[in-house]
Amino acid sequence: MVSLWDMLSLLLVASTVGGALGGALRAGGGFARLGLGLLVGLGLGVLLAVGFRRLGSDSPLRLRWLYVAAAVWVILPGPLLGHWMAHGLMRLVLASP
């Protein structure tokens, strides 16, 4: 059985990966850019999910607020942060097509 917290953790990772792939596509697409965008999104998403899990392990009151914070993070800040990081990294590291 999968709990709501597990589903929110998966959504945290998936939304960040989606934003990072969008940033990679906006930077020019291509196999190398998409691969790098996937790695950036996975790394950032897993770090966020682990951080949220560690914060929620202390008290039930804190866990309630973390449910709300994780739900809001999935909607806008997560994908936006992934997009900005991947797009900036593509422009910095890889030459424009």
C-alpha positions in Angstrom: 0.0 0.0 0.0 1.3 3.4 -1.0 0.8 6.3 1.4 -0.1 9.8 0.5 3.4 10.9 1.6 5.0 8.5 -0.8 2.8 9.8 -3.6 3.8 13.4 -2.8 7.5 12.4 -2.7 7.1 10.8 -6.2 5.3 13.9 -7.5 8.1 16.1 -6.1 10.6 14.2 -8.1 8.4 14.0 -11.3 7.5 17.6 -11.3 11.1 18.7 -10.9 12.2 16.3 -13.7 9.5 17.7 -15.9 10.6 21.3 -15.4 14.2 20.4 -16.0 13.4 18.6 -19.2 11.4 21.6 -20.3 14.4 23.8 -19.6 16.6 21.5 -21.6 14.2 21.5 -24.6 14.0 25.3 -24.4 17.8 25.5 -24.5 17.9 23.7 -27.8 16.9 20.0 -27.3 19.1 17.3 -28.5 20.2 14.0 -26.8 23.0 15.5 -24.7 20.8 18.4 -23.4 17.9 16.1 -22.6 20.2 13.6 -20.8 21.8 16.4 -18.8 18.4 17.9 -18.0 17.2 14.5 -16.8 20.2 14.2 -14.5 19.7 17.7 -13.1 16.0 17.1 -12.5 16.5 13.7 -10.9 19.2 15.0 -8.6 17.3 18.1 -7.5 14.0 16.1 -7.1 15.6 13.4 -5.0 17.3 16.0 -2.8 14.0 17.8 -2.3 12.1 14.5 -1.5 14.8 13.4 1.0 14.7 16.9 2.6 11.0 16.9 2.9 11.0 13.3 4.4 13.6 14.3 7.0 11.7 17.4 8.0 8.5 15.4 8.4 9.9 12.7 10.7 9.8 14.8 13.9 6.2 15.8 14.9 2.7 15.3 13.5 2.0 19.1 13.5 5.1 19.7 11.3 4.0 16.9 9.1 0.6 18.5 8.4 2.3 21.7 7.2 4.8 19.7 5.1 1.8 18.0 3.3 0.7 21.5 2.3 4.2 22.7 1.4 4.8 19.6 -0.7 1.5 20.0 -2.5 2.3 23.7 -3.3 5.9 22.8 -4.3 4.7 20.3 -6.9 2.5 22.9 -8.6 4.9 25.8 -9.2 8.3 26.1 -7.4 9.6 22.6 -8.1 9.1 22.7 -11.9 10.2 26.3 -12.1 13.4 25.7 -10.1 14.2 22.6 -12.3 13.5 24.6 -15.5 15.8 27.5 -14.4 18.6 25.3 -13.2 18.6 23.1 -16.4 18.2 26.0 -18.8 21.0 27.9 -17.0 23.3 24.9 -17.0 22.7 24.2 -20.7 23.5 27.8 -21.6 26.6 27.8 -19.4 28.1 24.4 -20.3 26.9 23.5 -23.8 27.3 25.6 -26.8 24.2 26.9 -28.6 23.1 24.9 -31.7 
